[in-house]
């Protein structure tokens, strides 16, 4: 794709969308919470993953073409906000442009799950099929999703064994507008474990040993006489400041670790942990070298509908957003390029760049 884009002039189309309009786009990026679509226009489209069921998400790849509906013609980032469902006349929108619940789409079944979410009542479900992120379950003839991170330690390593089994579940998220129903596996937590959980404080540092390594993170047995039997989970996003694709190469069962407590889950009797929060973020120190209006040099590492990624060295990647690019400029992966720092976003760990004009050729003076 990068080579194809590099061979073509970057000439975005200017189209005006309207709310409710059905359009088609090509998937160019799969982010943690959103899917980015190339709409063939200057603006890109953003489709929240929560819009889609787990089975549909599993089938979506880079290059897939999706038919979607316009919910918001432009958000604060200049993106077209998309939905898998056409908005109705009854839909109301809050200030952020997100659709609010409307009675026309609720039914008694969804009302039951909403009530279960509020009350914490235990529901019976059956494991149906395994996908990349967890287990599809069926509760009272309605399918939902049980994430791997919400399964007990003894079963998370082999979800296939849960297919066809009856499970005790609690609802942790329900959104009928998005056809989203998320469960957690209910376990019998002893009074001893409950008592130990109350002694754990968010922000504290604990020691433990790696009990299991899964694609989404590592399970940790917290050590110490006061915490015996308490489980912790370090999600893959909390392992390191650098993005990790395969954490099995970083840890092995039995390794000792130190981690920071992020939250305590009384439903699973598990603690959410972070290893990276105890480490200095190298990005914070590195970006101190970059200030707005600085002239920097780098090498193009990726080209997409979003823009051009520029490798600035030492693991720092800057972005020339498509809205900043000249229409007749051609870019190629591997090309050396001079840019100007447009802004530095420490919170989002991003450096935004703009093209830097190094020649006056072609300019017309009056």
C-alpha positions as CSV (number, residue, x, y, z in Angstrom):
1,X,0.0,0.0,0.0
2,X,2.8,2.4,0.9
3,X,4.5,1.8,-2.5
4,X,1.2,2.4,-4.3
5,X,0.6,5.6,-2.4
6,X,4.2,6.7,-3.1
7,X,3.7,6.4,-6.8
8,X,0.6,8.5,-6.9
9,X,0.1,12.3,-6.4
10,X,-1.5,13.0,-3.1
11,X,-4.6,14.9,-4.3
12,X,-7.3,14.6,-1.7
13,X,-10.9,15.2,-2.8
14,X,-13.1,17.7,-1.1
15,X,-16.5,16.3,-0.4
16,X,-19.2,17.4,2.1
17,X,-20.9,14.6,4.0
18,X,-24.2,14.7,5.7
19,X,-25.3,12.9,8.8
20,X,-26.9,9.6,8.1
21,X,-25.2,9.3,4.7
22,X,-24.0,5.8,3.8
23,X,-20.4,5.7,2.5
24,X,-17.7,3.1,1.9
25,X,-14.1,3.3,3.1
26,X,-11.0,1.2,3.2
27,X,-9.4,0.1,6.5
28,X,-6.0,1.8,6.8
29,X,-5.3,1.5,10.5
30,X,-6.5,-0.7,13.4
31,X,-6.0,1.2,16.7
32,X,-6.7,0.0,20.2
33,X,-10.2,1.5,20.3
34,X,-10.9,2.7,16.8
35,X,-10.7,1.7,13.1
36,X,-9.4,4.4,10.7
37,X,-10.9,4.4,7.2
38,X,-9.7,6.0,4.0
39,X,-12.8,7.7,2.5
40,X,-11.0,8.9,-0.6
41,X,-11.3,12.4,0.6
42,X,-9.1,14.9,2.5
43,X,-10.7,13.7,5.8
44,X,-10.3,10.3,7.3
45,X,-13.1,8.4,9.0
46,X,-13.0,7.0,12.5
47,X,-15.2,4.0,13.5
48,X,-15.2,3.0,17.2
49,X,-14.5,-0.7,17.6
50,X,-17.4,-0.8,20.1
51,X,-19.7,-0.3,17.1
52,X,-18.9,-3.9,16.0
53,X,-19.4,-7.3,17.5
54,X,-16.4,-9.5,18.4
55,X,-17.0,-11.8,15.4
56,X,-17.0,-8.9,12.9
57,X,-13.9,-7.4,14.5
58,X,-12.1,-10.7,14.1
59,X,-12.7,-10.6,10.3
60,X,-11.5,-7.0,9.7
61,X,-8.0,-6.6,8.3
62,X,-6.0,-3.8,6.8
63,X,-7.4,-3.2,3.3
64,X,-11.0,-4.4,4.2
65,X,-13.7,-2.3,2.7
66,X,-16.6,-1.3,5.0
67,X,-20.0,0.3,4.4
68,X,-20.8,2.7,7.3
69,X,-22.9,5.7,8.1
70,X,-21.9,9.2,9.0
71,X,-22.7,10.2,12.6
72,X,-20.7,13.4,12.8
73,X,-19.3,15.2,9.8
74,X,-16.3,16.5,11.6
75,X,-14.9,16.0,15.2
76,X,-12.3,18.2,16.9
77,X,-9.6,16.2,15.1
78,X,-11.0,16.9,11.7
79,X,-12.2,13.3,11.3
80,X,-15.6,12.0,10.1
81,X,-17.2,10.0,12.9
82,X,-18.8,6.8,11.6
83,X,-21.2,4.2,12.8
84,X,-22.2,0.7,11.6
85,X,-25.9,1.7,12.1
86,X,-27.8,4.5,10.5
87,X,-28.9,7.1,13.0
88,X,-32.6,7.6,13.5
89,X,-34.6,10.8,13.9
90,X,-35.1,10.0,17.6
91,X,-31.3,9.9,18.2
92,X,-30.0,12.7,20.4
93,X,-26.3,13.7,20.6
94,X,-24.3,15.1,23.5
95,X,-21.7,17.7,23.1
96,X,-19.0,15.2,22.1
97,X,-21.1,14.0,19.2
98,X,-21.7,10.5,20.7
99,X,-25.1,9.0,20.2
100,X,-27.2,8.8,23.4
101,X,-29.6,6.0,24.2
102,X,-33.1,6.2,22.7
103,X,-36.1,4.1,23.8
104,X,-37.0,3.0,20.3
105,X,-34.0,0.6,20.1
106,X,-34.4,-0.9,23.6
107,X,-36.4,-4.1,24.2
108,X,-37.1,-6.2,27.2
109,X,-34.0,-8.3,26.6
110,X,-31.6,-5.4,26.8
111,X,-33.5,-4.0,29.7
112,X,-32.8,-7.2,31.6
113,X,-29.0,-6.8,31.0
114,X,-29.1,-3.2,32.0
115,X,-30.8,-4.1,35.2
116,X,-28.2,-6.9,35.7
117,X,-25.4,-4.4,35.3
118,X,-26.9,-2.2,38.1
119,X,-27.7,-5.0,40.5
120,X,-24.6,-7.2,39.9
121,X,-26.9,-10.3,39.7
122,X,-25.2,-13.5,38.4
123,X,-26.4,-14.8,35.0
124,X,-26.0,-18.2,33.5
125,X,-24.3,-18.4,30.0
126,X,-22.8,-20.9,27.6
127,X,-19.4,-20.6,26.0
128,X,-20.0,-20.6,22.2
129,X,-16.7,-19.9,20.4
130,X,-13.2,-18.5,20.9
131,X,-11.7,-15.6,19.0
132,X,-8.6,-13.5,19.4
133,X,-9.8,-11.4,22.3
134,X,-11.7,-13.9,24.3
135,X,-14.9,-16.0,24.3
136,X,-18.2,-15.5,22.7
137,X,-21.0,-16.5,25.2
138,X,-24.7,-16.8,24.9
139,X,-27.0,-15.7,27.7
140,X,-30.7,-16.1,27.5
141,X,-30.5,-16.4,23.6
142,X,-28.4,-13.2,23.4
143,X,-24.8,-13.3,22.4
144,X,-22.2,-11.3,24.3
145,X,-18.4,-11.3,24.8
146,X,-16.2,-12.5,27.7
147,X,-12.7,-10.9,27.3
148,X,-9.8,-13.1,28.1
149,X,-8.8,-10.6,30.8
150,X,-12.1,-11.3,32.6
151,X,-11.6,-15.1,32.8
152,X,-10.1,-16.8,35.8
153,X,-6.4,-17.5,35.8
154,X,-6.9,-21.3,35.7
155,X,-9.0,-21.1,32.6
156,X,-7.7,-18.1,30.6
157,X,-4.8,-20.1,29.2
158,X,-7.1,-22.5,27.4
159,X,-10.4,-20.9,26.5
160,X,-11.4,-23.8,24.2
161,X,-12.2,-25.8,27.3
162,X,-15.0,-23.4,28.1
163,X,-16.9,-24.0,24.8
164,X,-20.2,-25.7,25.6
165,X,-19.7,-25.2,29.4
166,X,-22.2,-23.3,31.6
167,X,-20.6,-20.2,33.1
168,X,-21.6,-17.8,35.8
169,X,-21.3,-14.3,34.5
170,X,-21.9,-10.7,35.5
171,X,-22.5,-7.9,33.2
172,X,-19.8,-5.2,33.1
173,X,-20.9,-3.2,30.1
174,X,-24.1,-3.0,28.1
175,X,-24.9,-0.6,25.2
176,X,-28.0,-1.6,23.1
177,X,-27.3,1.2,20.6
178,X,-24.0,-0.4,19.7
179,X,-25.1,-4.0,20.2
180,X,-22.4,-4.3,22.8
181,X,-22.7,-6.7,25.7
182,X,-19.6,-7.5,27.8
183,X,-19.4,-10.0,30.7
184,X,-17.0,-10.9,33.4
185,X,-16.7,-14.5,34.8
186,X,-18.1,-14.7,38.3
187,X,-16.0,-16.7,40.7
188,X,-16.5,-17.8,44.3
189,X,-14.1,-15.6,46.2
190,X,-13.3,-16.7,49.7
191,X,-13.7,-14.4,52.6
192,X,-9.9,-14.6,53.1
193,X,-9.2,-13.3,49.6
194,X,-11.8,-10.5,50.0
195,X,-10.2,-9.4,53.2
196,X,-6.7,-9.4,51.5
197,X,-8.1,-7.3,48.6
198,X,-9.2,-4.6,51.0
199,X,-5.6,-4.1,52.2
200,X,-4.3,-3.4,48.6
201,X,-4.2,0.3,47.8
202,X,-4.0,1.8,44.3
203,X,-0.6,3.2,43.7
204,X,1.2,0.7,46.0
205,X,4.1,-1.4,44.7
206,X,3.9,-5.2,45.1
207,X,6.2,-8.1,44.3
208,X,5.1,-11.3,42.6
209,X,6.0,-14.1,40.3
210,X,4.8,-14.8,36.7
211,X,2.1,-17.5,36.8
212,X,1.0,-17.5,33.1
213,X,1.9,-15.7,29.9
214,X,-0.9,-15.0,27.4
215,X,-1.1,-12.9,24.2
216,X,-2.9,-10.0,26.1
217,X,-0.7,-9.9,29.2
218,X,0.8,-11.8,32.1
219,X,-0.8,-13.2,35.2
220,X,1.1,-12.7,38.4
221,X,0.8,-14.3,41.8
222,X,1.3,-11.6,44.3
223,X,3.8,-12.7,47.0
224,X,3.9,-12.2,50.7
225,X,2.1,-13.8,53.6
226,X,-0.5,-11.0,53.6
227,X,-1.4,-11.5,49.9
228,X,-1.2,-15.3,49.4
229,X,-3.7,-16.5,46.8
230,X,-4.3,-13.0,45.3
231,X,-3.9,-12.8,41.5
232,X,-2.7,-9.8,39.4
233,X,-2.8,-9.1,35.7
234,X,-0.3,-6.9,33.8
235,X,-2.0,-6.1,30.5
236,X,0.3,-6.0,27.5
237,X,-0.1,-2.3,27.3
238,X,1.3,-1.9,30.8
239,X,4.4,-4.1,30.3
240,X,6.6,-1.6,28.7
241,X,6.6,2.0,27.4
242,X,7.6,0.6,24.0
243,X,4.8,-1.2,22.1
244,X,5.1,-4.9,22.5
245,X,3.7,-7.5,20.0
246,X,5.0,-10.7,21.7
247,X,5.6,-10.6,25.5
248,X,6.5,-14.3,25.6
249,X,10.1,-13.3,24.7
250,X,10.3,-10.9,27.7
251,X,9.1,-13.2,30.5
252,X,8.9,-16.8,31.5
253,X,6.8,-18.5,34.2
254,X,8.4,-18.1,37.6
255,X,10.1,-14.7,36.9
256,X,10.0,-12.3,39.8
257,X,8.6,-8.8,39.0
258,X,7.7,-5.6,40.7
259,X,4.5,-3.8,39.7
260,X,2.3,-0.9,40.6
261,X,-1.4,-1.4,41.5
262,X,-3.8,0.3,39.1
263,X,-7.1,-1.1,40.3
264,X,-8.7,-3.9,42.3
265,X,-11.3,-6.2,40.8
266,X,-13.6,-7.6,43.5
267,X,-15.6,-9.6,41.0
268,X,-12.6,-11.7,39.9
269,X,-10.6,-11.2,43.0
270,X,-7.8,-9.9,40.8
271,X,-5.6,-6.8,40.8
272,X,-4.7,-4.8,37.7
273,X,-0.9,-4.1,37.7
274,X,1.6,-2.1,35.7
275,X,5.3,-2.7,35.3
276,X,5.9,0.3,33.1
277,X,4.5,2.8,35.7
278,X,7.6,2.0,37.9
279,X,9.9,2.8,35.0
280,X,10.9,6.2,33.6
281,X,9.2,6.9,30.3
282,X,12.1,7.4,27.8
283,X,9.9,9.3,25.5
284,X,9.5,12.2,28.0
285,X,13.2,12.7,28.1
286,X,13.7,12.3,24.3
287,X,11.0,14.8,23.3
288,X,12.7,17.5,25.4
289,X,15.0,17.8,22.4
290,X,12.1,18.9,20.2
291,X,10.4,22.3,20.4
292,X,7.8,23.9,18.2
293,X,9.3,25.5,15.0
294,X,12.5,23.4,15.2
295,X,13.8,22.1,11.9
296,X,14.5,18.4,12.0
297,X,15.6,15.7,9.6
298,X,14.3,12.1,9.4
299,X,13.5,9.2,7.2
300,X,10.0,8.3,6.0
301,X,9.0,5.0,7.6
302,X,5.3,4.7,6.6
303,X,2.7,6.3,4.3
304,X,-1.0,6.0,4.9
305,X,-4.2,8.0,4.4
306,X,-3.6,9.5,7.8
307,X,-0.3,11.0,6.7
308,X,3.4,10.3,6.6
309,X,5.3,8.8,9.5
310,X,8.9,10.1,9.9
311,X,11.5,8.3,11.9
312,X,13.4,11.0,13.8
313,X,15.8,8.6,15.5
314,X,16.1,7.1,19.0
315,X,12.6,5.5,18.5
316,X,10.9,8.8,18.0
317,X,8.3,8.9,15.2
318,X,6.7,12.1,14.0
319,X,3.7,12.5,11.8
320,X,3.0,14.9,8.9
321,X,-0.8,14.8,8.9
322,X,-2.5,14.5,5.5
323,X,-4.0,18.0,6.1
324,X,-0.5,19.5,6.2
325,X,0.7,17.9,3.0
326,X,0.9,19.7,-0.3
327,X,-1.3,18.2,-3.0
328,X,1.4,17.7,-5.6
329,X,4.1,16.4,-3.3
330,X,5.3,12.8,-3.7
331,X,6.6,10.8,-0.7
332,X,8.4,7.5,-0.7
333,X,9.2,5.1,2.2
334,X,12.9,5.4,3.0
335,X,13.1,9.0,1.7
336,X,15.2,11.5,3.7
337,X,13.1,14.5,4.5
338,X,13.4,17.8,6.3
339,X,10.4,18.9,8.4
340,X,9.4,21.5,10.9
341,X,8.1,20.6,14.4
342,X,4.5,21.8,14.4
343,X,3.7,20.8,18.0
344,X,4.7,18.3,20.7
345,X,2.0,16.4,22.6
346,X,3.6,14.9,25.7
347,X,0.3,13.4,27.0
348,X,-0.3,11.5,23.8
349,X,3.4,10.9,23.2
350,X,3.1,12.5,19.7
351,X,5.3,14.9,17.6
352,X,3.3,16.6,14.9
353,X,5.3,17.8,11.9
354,X,4.8,20.0,8.9
355,X,6.6,20.0,5.6
356,X,9.6,22.4,5.5
357,X,10.1,24.3,2.2
358,X,13.8,24.3,1.3
359,X,13.6,25.8,-2.1
360,X,11.8,28.8,-3.7
361,X,11.5,27.0,-7.1
362,X,8.0,27.4,-8.5
363,X,7.0,30.2,-6.2
364,X,5.6,33.3,-7.8
365,X,6.3,36.7,-6.4
366,X,4.1,39.8,-7.1
